[in-house]
C-alpha cells in the first residue's frame, strides 16, 4: 500500500541569508546602513549598527513561514 506523504516545504533563500533563529527561538536581523556614505557616520553610530537586533513581532510570522525548518 502506498502512503501519501506531505511535500517538503522550501526555504526562502533570501530570508535564510537575512535572518537567523536563535536556540531560544528569537529571530535576529542585522542593521542596515553600513554599505556607503560611511564617512559621515559617527563611530558610535557604526558600532551600534554592527550589532544584531530582534525582529519586530509584526514581521515574525511571515519570517517563520519563509523559514519552515528554522535555519
C-alpha angles and dihedrals in degrees: 000000000000119000122210109234125200115252117251115255118239120233115233100242095206091055092046089058095047105041136047126196115217125220089259091054101256117140114227130196136183126244120255126226102069101107108077143359088046095149092071095051120092119238091242091055091048091051090053091049091055093065125086120242134199118261119251115264090237091061097040098088094054092048092050089053090051091050104044095166097044101249 
